[in-house]
Amino acid sequence: MPTVNVHEIALGVESFGGDDAPLVLLVGGTTMLSWPDALCERLAAGGRRVVRYDLRDSGESTVTDPEAPAYTLRDLAADAAALAEVLGGGPAHLAGIGVGGMVAQVAALDHPGAFSALTLVGTRAVAPGPADADLPEHDPATMGRLFARPMPDWADREAVAEFAAAGAEILGDDPAAARALAARIWDRTPGTAPAVQLANQLGTVFSRLDCAPRWRERLPEISLPTLVVHGGRNRFFPVGNGEALARAIPGARLLVLEDAATAIPAAAVGEVAEAMLTLGQVR
């Protein structure tokens, strides 16, 4: 899989669709595989050039030290803007999922000229850690079950896949899809060191990342056509977080996937693709 160099680091990328089509840039959360293949293919079939990419310290991108990242959330946002420029073709439709949605929000605020539209999936308007008092926190019972489990042997591909499947069942996602995804992520992870595996499988680098200053209060500055997608059964970032984003961003459309949790399920791919393809069109 190719890489693209920006800011003296390499970002792993994968492209779908024609090179001359309008660009949709999908921020990994943390790896590019957070974005389903089927969604990328549907967007490409709708006349878009789709590029999904790995954040730093994940997938095919540059890996340094996930336990002590020497970059900030602002650096990751700048990576998105630089990647859009390198790929060319004018401003990109930027989309982020999970922690990648935090990157996308900051990128849209700090580099608005690089982007033509914004999609935020299963994310919230504050950095990892305790949420603001008006935002729903992680479901305590779910988190208790999720984090009470012993970690797998990260050198054992099947054990890692089974760990992911069990976690998906707790979160309300599809265990079979999570098992297959974890195995693919494992195959792309450079080594079995626990810190590197955790960064790829669980995005733990964000717990150590400098995300200051806050950006929630700046969300009304976003003037891009914006789509907020959130799972109605999301127990990690409950749906109130998506509702708050849609209220804060002027003109944002909220799409609640009633039967979804943290991942985009196969049954919702068509609905999400259609919403992204028509974003900004007059209804």
VEXBATI-550009 format. One record per residue (C-alpha): residue in three letters; residue number from 1; x, y, z. Coordinates in Angstrom, 2 decimals, always signed. Example, Ala and Ser with C-alpha at 12.3 -4.5 7.8 and 13.67 -1.06 7.14 Angstrom:
<nodes>
{node 'ALA' 1 {+12.30 -4.50 +7.80}}
{node 'SER' 2 {+13.67 -1.06 +7.14}}
</nodes>
This chain:
<nodes>
{node 'MET' 1 {+0.00 +0.00 +0.00}}
{node 'PRO' 2 {+1.45 +3.40 -0.93}}
{node 'THR' 3 {+2.41 +6.22 +1.39}}
{node 'VAL' 4 {+2.38 +9.99 +0.91}}
{node 'ASN' 5 {+4.95 +12.21 +2.60}}
{node 'VAL' 6 {+3.77 +15.32 +4.46}}
{node 'HIS' 7 {+5.54 +17.22 +7.24}}
{node 'GLU' 8 {+8.52 +14.84 +6.99}}
{node 'ILE' 9 {+6.43 +11.80 +7.89}}
{node 'ALA' 10 {+4.79 +9.12 +5.75}}
{node 'LEU' 11 {+1.05 +8.55 +5.79}}
{node 'GLY' 12 {-0.35 +5.25 +4.56}}
{node 'VAL' 13 {-3.09 +5.83 +1.98}}
{node 'GLU' 14 {-5.49 +3.81 -0.16}}
{node 'SER' 15 {-7.44 +5.26 -3.10}}
{node 'PHE' 16 {-10.75 +4.35 -4.73}}
{node 'GLY' 17 {-12.22 +5.90 -7.87}}
{node 'GLY' 18 {-10.78 +8.08 -10.61}}
{node 'ASP' 19 {-7.92 +10.47 -9.93}}
{node 'ASP' 20 {-9.76 +13.37 -11.56}}
{node 'ALA' 21 {-12.94 +13.07 -9.47}}
{node 'PRO' 22 {-13.71 +15.33 -6.48}}
{node 'LEU' 23 {-11.73 +14.21 -3.46}}
{node 'VAL' 24 {-13.21 +12.67 -0.31}}
{node 'LEU' 25 {-10.50 +12.36 +2.36}}
{node 'LEU' 26 {-11.24 +9.86 +5.13}}
{node 'VAL' 27 {-9.31 +10.33 +8.38}}
{node 'GLY' 28 {-8.54 +7.02 +10.06}}
{node 'GLY' 29 {-9.74 +6.48 +13.56}}
{node 'THR' 30 {-6.90 +5.55 +14.04}}
{node 'THR' 31 {-6.27 +3.27 +11.05}}
{node 'MET' 32 {-7.84 +3.73 +7.62}}
{node 'LEU' 33 {-9.72 +0.45 +8.09}}
{node 'SER' 34 {-12.14 +2.24 +10.42}}
{node 'TRP' 35 {-13.79 +3.23 +7.13}}
{node 'PRO' 36 {-15.57 +0.19 +5.61}}
{node 'ASP' 37 {-14.43 -0.98 +2.19}}
{node 'ALA' 38 {-18.05 -1.00 +1.02}}
{node 'LEU' 39 {-18.52 +2.68 +1.92}}
{node 'CYS' 40 {-15.36 +3.67 +0.06}}
{node 'GLU' 41 {-16.57 +1.73 -2.97}}
{node 'ARG' 42 {-20.05 +3.30 -2.86}}
{node 'LEU' 43 {-18.60 +6.80 -2.68}}
{node 'ALA' 44 {-16.28 +6.02 -5.59}}
{node 'ALA' 45 {-19.21 +4.66 -7.60}}
{node 'GLY' 46 {-20.94 +7.99 -6.90}}
{node 'GLY' 47 {-18.23 +9.85 -8.81}}
{node 'ARG' 48 {-15.73 +10.59 -6.06}}
{node 'ARG' 49 {-12.05 +9.96 -5.61}}
{node 'VAL' 50 {-11.89 +8.44 -2.13}}
{node 'VAL' 51 {-8.64 +8.38 -0.16}}
{node 'ARG' 52 {-8.57 +6.84 +3.30}}
{node 'TYR' 53 {-5.44 +7.14 +5.40}}
{node 'ASP' 54 {-3.75 +6.01 +8.60}}
{node 'LEU' 55 {-2.97 +8.51 +11.33}}
{node 'ARG' 56 {+0.58 +8.70 +12.61}}
{node 'ASP' 57 {+1.67 +5.69 +14.69}}
{node 'SER' 58 {-0.84 +3.41 +12.96}}
{node 'GLY' 59 {-1.04 +1.18 +9.92}}
{node 'GLU' 60 {+1.42 +2.04 +7.16}}
{node 'SER' 61 {+2.13 +5.52 +8.52}}
{node 'THR' 62 {+5.30 +6.54 +10.34}}
{node 'VAL' 63 {+5.60 +4.90 +13.76}}
{node 'THR' 64 {+7.75 +6.56 +16.39}}
{node 'ASP' 65 {+6.69 +6.15 +20.02}}
{node 'PRO' 66 {+2.94 +5.70 +20.60}}
{node 'GLU' 67 {+3.46 +5.94 +24.36}}
{node 'ALA' 68 {+5.02 +9.40 +24.11}}
{node 'PRO' 69 {+3.86 +11.11 +20.91}}
{node 'ALA' 70 {+6.00 +14.10 +19.98}}
{node 'TYR' 71 {+3.12 +15.63 +17.99}}
{node 'THR' 72 {-0.22 +17.15 +18.94}}
{node 'LEU' 73 {-3.82 +17.03 +17.75}}
{node 'ARG' 74 {-3.07 +20.24 +15.82}}
{node 'ASP' 75 {-0.26 +18.44 +13.99}}
{node 'LEU' 76 {-2.66 +15.67 +12.96}}
{node 'ALA' 77 {-5.10 +18.30 +11.72}}
{node 'ALA' 78 {-2.32 +19.94 +9.73}}
{node 'ASP' 79 {-1.47 +16.52 +8.24}}
{node 'ALA' 80 {-5.03 +16.30 +6.87}}
{node 'ALA' 81 {-4.80 +19.72 +5.22}}
{node 'ALA' 82 {-1.35 +18.99 +3.77}}
{node 'LEU' 83 {-2.49 +15.62 +2.45}}
{node 'ALA' 84 {-5.48 +17.23 +0.74}}
{node 'GLU' 85 {-3.12 +19.71 -0.94}}
{node 'VAL' 86 {-0.65 +17.04 -2.04}}
{node 'LEU' 87 {-3.43 +14.89 -3.51}}
{node 'GLY' 88 {-4.69 +17.92 -5.48}}
{node 'GLY' 89 {-7.95 +18.50 -7.25}}
{node 'GLY' 90 {-9.20 +21.37 -5.11}}
{node 'PRO' 91 {-10.70 +21.42 -1.62}}
{node 'ALA' 92 {-11.59 +18.00 -0.25}}
{node 'HIS' 93 {-14.65 +16.67 +1.48}}
{node 'LEU' 94 {-13.09 +15.75 +4.83}}
{node 'ALA' 95 {-14.54 +12.96 +6.97}}
{node 'GLY' 96 {-13.43 +11.68 +10.37}}
{node 'ILE' 97 {-14.65 +8.75 +12.45}}
{node 'GLY' 98 {-14.20 +8.30 +16.21}}
{node 'VAL' 99 {-10.99 +10.02 +17.29}}
{node 'GLY' 100 {-10.47 +10.83 +13.61}}
{node 'GLY' 101 {-13.56 +12.98 +13.91}}
{node 'MET' 102 {-11.72 +15.10 +16.47}}
{node 'VAL' 103 {-8.88 +15.52 +13.97}}
{node 'ALA' 104 {-11.40 +16.50 +11.28}}
{node 'GLN' 105 {-13.11 +19.12 +13.47}}
{node 'VAL' 106 {-9.81 +20.84 +14.28}}
{node 'ALA' 107 {-8.66 +20.59 +10.65}}
{node 'ALA' 108 {-11.86 +22.27 +9.45}}
{node 'LEU' 109 {-11.39 +25.05 +12.00}}
{node 'ASP' 110 {-7.67 +25.63 +11.49}}
{node 'HIS' 111 {-7.46 +24.99 +7.72}}
{node 'PRO' 112 {-10.92 +25.81 +6.29}}
{node 'GLY' 113 {-9.61 +26.62 +2.82}}
{node 'ALA' 114 {-8.40 +23.04 +2.36}}
{node 'PHE' 115 {-11.89 +21.55 +2.58}}
{node 'SER' 116 {-15.25 +21.80 +0.83}}
{node 'ALA' 117 {-17.41 +19.75 +3.21}}
{node 'LEU' 118 {-17.19 +17.94 +6.53}}
{node 'THR' 119 {-18.55 +14.60 +7.76}}
{node 'LEU' 120 {-18.22 +13.58 +11.42}}
{node 'VAL' 121 {-19.03 +10.01 +12.43}}
{node 'GLY' 122 {-19.38 +8.68 +15.97}}
{node 'THR' 123 {-17.32 +11.40 +17.61}}
{node 'ARG' 124 {-17.63 +14.31 +20.04}}
{node 'ALA' 125 {-16.57 +17.91 +20.46}}
{node 'VAL' 126 {-14.06 +17.48 +23.28}}
{node 'ALA' 127 {-10.76 +15.65 +23.60}}
{node 'PRO' 128 {-10.45 +12.14 +25.07}}
{node 'GLY' 129 {-10.98 +12.17 +28.82}}
{node 'PRO' 130 {-13.82 +13.49 +30.96}}
{node 'ALA' 131 {-16.56 +15.11 +28.88}}
{node 'ASP' 132 {-18.24 +18.44 +29.52}}
{node 'ALA' 133 {-21.11 +18.26 +32.01}}
{node 'ASP' 134 {-23.75 +18.62 +29.27}}
{node 'LEU' 135 {-22.33 +15.82 +27.13}}
{node 'PRO' 136 {-23.23 +12.17 +27.78}}
{node 'GLU' 137 {-20.23 +10.22 +29.07}}
{node 'HIS' 138 {-19.29 +6.63 +28.22}}
{node 'ASP' 139 {-21.86 +4.19 +29.56}}
{node 'PRO' 140 {-20.37 +3.10 +32.93}}
{node 'ALA' 141 {-21.63 -0.48 +32.87}}
{node 'THR' 142 {-20.36 -1.00 +29.33}}
{node 'MET' 143 {-16.96 +0.51 +30.15}}
{node 'GLY' 144 {-16.70 -1.65 +33.24}}
{node 'ARG' 145 {-17.20 -4.80 +31.22}}
{node 'LEU' 146 {-14.97 -3.59 +28.41}}
{node 'PHE' 147 {-11.96 -2.72 +30.55}}
{node 'ALA' 148 {-12.27 -5.59 +33.05}}
{node 'ARG' 149 {-11.04 -8.01 +30.40}}
{node 'PRO' 150 {-7.39 -9.11 +30.40}}
{node 'MET' 151 {-5.38 -8.00 +27.39}}
{node 'PRO' 152 {-4.62 -10.65 +24.77}}
{node 'ASP' 153 {-1.21 -11.88 +23.70}}
{node 'TRP' 154 {-0.55 -9.25 +21.04}}
{node 'ALA' 155 {+1.72 -11.68 +19.16}}
{node 'ASP' 156 {-1.23 -14.05 +18.69}}
{node 'ARG' 157 {-3.30 -12.88 +15.72}}
{node 'GLU' 158 {-6.29 -15.06 +16.58}}
{node 'ALA' 159 {-6.28 -14.00 +20.22}}
{node 'VAL' 160 {-6.29 -10.34 +19.18}}
{node 'ALA' 161 {-9.15 -10.96 +16.76}}
{node 'GLU' 162 {-11.17 -12.76 +19.44}}
{node 'PHE' 163 {-10.49 -9.93 +21.92}}
{node 'ALA' 164 {-11.88 -7.46 +19.39}}
{node 'ALA' 165 {-14.95 -9.62 +18.73}}
{node 'ALA' 166 {-15.74 -9.85 +22.43}}
{node 'GLY' 167 {-15.32 -6.09 +22.80}}
{node 'ALA' 168 {-17.65 -5.48 +19.85}}
{node 'GLU' 169 {-20.33 -7.62 +21.45}}
{node 'ILE' 170 {-20.09 -5.52 +24.63}}
{node 'LEU' 171 {-20.30 -2.28 +22.62}}
{node 'GLY' 172 {-23.19 -3.46 +20.48}}
{node 'ASP' 173 {-21.23 -3.81 +17.23}}
{node 'ASP' 174 {-21.03 -6.87 +14.96}}
{node 'PRO' 175 {-18.58 -9.36 +16.53}}
{node 'ALA' 176 {-17.85 -11.15 +13.25}}
{node 'ALA' 177 {-17.07 -7.89 +11.45}}
{node 'ALA' 178 {-14.89 -6.74 +14.37}}
{node 'ARG' 179 {-12.99 -10.03 +14.39}}
{node 'ALA' 180 {-12.19 -9.76 +10.68}}
{node 'LEU' 181 {-11.25 -6.08 +11.00}}
{node 'ALA' 182 {-8.90 -6.72 +13.93}}
{node 'ALA' 183 {-7.13 -9.45 +11.98}}
{node 'ARG' 184 {-6.62 -7.05 +9.05}}
{node 'ILE' 185 {-5.33 -4.34 +11.39}}
{node 'TRP' 186 {-2.96 -6.87 +13.00}}
{node 'ASP' 187 {-1.61 -7.79 +9.56}}
{node 'ARG' 188 {-0.80 -4.11 +8.90}}
{node 'THR' 189 {+0.69 -3.36 +12.32}}
{node 'PRO' 190 {+4.52 -3.09 +12.28}}
{node 'GLY' 191 {+5.38 -5.59 +15.01}}
{node 'THR' 192 {+3.71 -7.07 +18.06}}
{node 'ALA' 193 {+5.00 -4.67 +20.74}}
{node 'PRO' 194 {+2.02 -4.01 +23.05}}
{node 'ALA' 195 {+2.26 -0.21 +22.72}}
{node 'VAL' 196 {+2.16 -0.39 +18.92}}
{node 'GLN' 197 {-0.65 -2.94 +18.88}}
{node 'LEU' 198 {-2.67 -0.86 +21.35}}
{node 'ALA' 199 {-2.22 +2.24 +19.20}}
{node 'ASN' 200 {-3.48 +0.36 +16.14}}
{node 'GLN' 201 {-6.25 -1.71 +17.68}}
{node 'LEU' 202 {-7.54 +0.66 +20.38}}
{node 'GLY' 203 {-6.22 +4.12 +19.48}}
{node 'THR' 204 {-4.58 +4.52 +22.89}}
{node 'VAL' 205 {-2.11 +7.09 +21.54}}
{node 'PHE' 206 {-4.92 +9.64 +21.94}}
{node 'SER' 207 {-4.86 +9.20 +25.72}}
{node 'ARG' 208 {-1.31 +10.60 +25.66}}
{node 'LEU' 209 {-1.78 +13.21 +22.95}}
{node 'ASP' 210 {-1.73 +16.95 +23.62}}
{node 'CYS' 211 {-5.18 +18.07 +22.44}}
{node 'ALA' 212 {-5.15 +21.59 +23.91}}
{node 'PRO' 213 {-6.55 +24.15 +23.40}}
{node 'ARG' 214 {-10.25 +23.32 +23.44}}
{node 'TRP' 215 {-12.10 +23.70 +20.16}}
{node 'ARG' 216 {-15.75 +23.10 +21.09}}
{node 'GLU' 217 {-16.46 +26.79 +21.56}}
{node 'ARG' 218 {-15.19 +27.48 +18.02}}
{node 'LEU' 219 {-17.54 +25.04 +16.26}}
{node 'PRO' 220 {-19.96 +27.85 +15.21}}
{node 'GLU' 221 {-17.09 +29.17 +13.04}}
{node 'ILE' 222 {-17.42 +26.15 +10.71}}
{node 'SER' 223 {-19.10 +27.29 +7.51}}
{node 'LEU' 224 {-18.62 +24.07 +5.53}}
{node 'PRO' 225 {-21.64 +21.91 +4.67}}
{node 'THR' 226 {-21.54 +19.41 +7.53}}
{node 'LEU' 227 {-23.00 +15.96 +8.10}}
{node 'VAL' 228 {-23.00 +14.44 +11.58}}
{node 'VAL' 229 {-23.55 +10.66 +11.65}}
{node 'HIS' 230 {-24.06 +8.87 +14.95}}
{node 'GLY' 231 {-25.17 +5.44 +16.08}}
{node 'GLY' 232 {-28.33 +5.48 +18.13}}
{node 'ARG' 233 {-26.95 +2.61 +20.26}}
{node 'ASN' 234 {-23.44 +4.03 +20.67}}
{node 'ARG' 235 {-22.47 +3.35 +24.29}}
{node 'PHE' 236 {-18.94 +4.71 +23.96}}
{node 'PHE' 237 {-19.91 +8.17 +22.70}}
{node 'PRO' 238 {-23.69 +8.23 +23.34}}
{node 'VAL' 239 {-25.81 +9.89 +20.67}}
{node 'GLY' 240 {-26.13 +13.12 +22.67}}
{node 'ASN' 241 {-22.57 +13.88 +21.61}}
{node 'GLY' 242 {-23.55 +13.81 +17.94}}
{node 'GLU' 243 {-26.64 +15.88 +18.66}}
{node 'ALA' 244 {-24.48 +18.50 +20.40}}
{node 'LEU' 245 {-22.14 +18.68 +17.39}}
{node 'ALA' 246 {-25.05 +19.16 +14.99}}
{node 'ARG' 247 {-26.48 +21.94 +17.15}}
{node 'ALA' 248 {-23.16 +23.77 +17.37}}
{node 'ILE' 249 {-22.21 +23.71 +13.67}}
{node 'PRO' 250 {-24.41 +26.07 +11.63}}
{node 'GLY' 251 {-26.66 +24.22 +9.21}}
{node 'ALA' 252 {-25.31 +20.78 +10.07}}
{node 'ARG' 253 {-27.43 +17.75 +9.19}}
{node 'LEU' 254 {-27.75 +15.02 +11.81}}
{node 'LEU' 255 {-28.14 +11.43 +10.62}}
{node 'VAL' 256 {-28.83 +9.00 +13.48}}
{node 'LEU' 257 {-28.37 +5.34 +12.58}}
{node 'GLU' 258 {-30.84 +3.88 +15.05}}
{node 'ASP' 259 {-29.49 +0.32 +14.96}}
{node 'ALA' 260 {-25.78 +1.24 +14.92}}
{node 'ALA' 261 {-23.29 +1.46 +17.78}}
{node 'THR' 262 {-19.69 +2.67 +17.27}}
{node 'ALA' 263 {-18.99 +1.24 +13.80}}
{node 'ILE' 264 {-20.76 +1.87 +10.49}}
{node 'PRO' 265 {-22.67 -1.39 +9.97}}
{node 'ALA' 266 {-22.96 -2.98 +6.54}}
{node 'ALA' 267 {-26.71 -2.31 +6.49}}
{node 'ALA' 268 {-26.13 +1.45 +6.85}}
{node 'VAL' 269 {-23.43 +1.89 +4.19}}
{node 'GLY' 270 {-25.86 +2.92 +1.47}}
{node 'GLU' 271 {-27.60 +5.49 +3.66}}
{node 'VAL' 272 {-24.32 +7.03 +4.82}}
{node 'ALA' 273 {-22.90 +7.10 +1.29}}
{node 'GLU' 274 {-26.01 +8.82 -0.06}}
{node 'ALA' 275 {-25.90 +11.42 +2.71}}
{node 'MET' 276 {-22.24 +12.14 +2.02}}
{node 'LEU' 277 {-22.70 +12.32 -1.75}}
{node 'THR' 278 {-25.58 +14.79 -1.47}}
{node 'LEU' 279 {-24.05 +16.92 +1.29}}
{node 'GLY' 280 {-24.36 +20.58 +0.44}}
{node 'GLN' 281 {-26.93 +20.07 -2.32}}
{node 'VAL' 282 {-30.11 +22.12 -2.14}}
{node 'ARG' 283 {-33.00 +19.92 -1.06}}
</nodes>
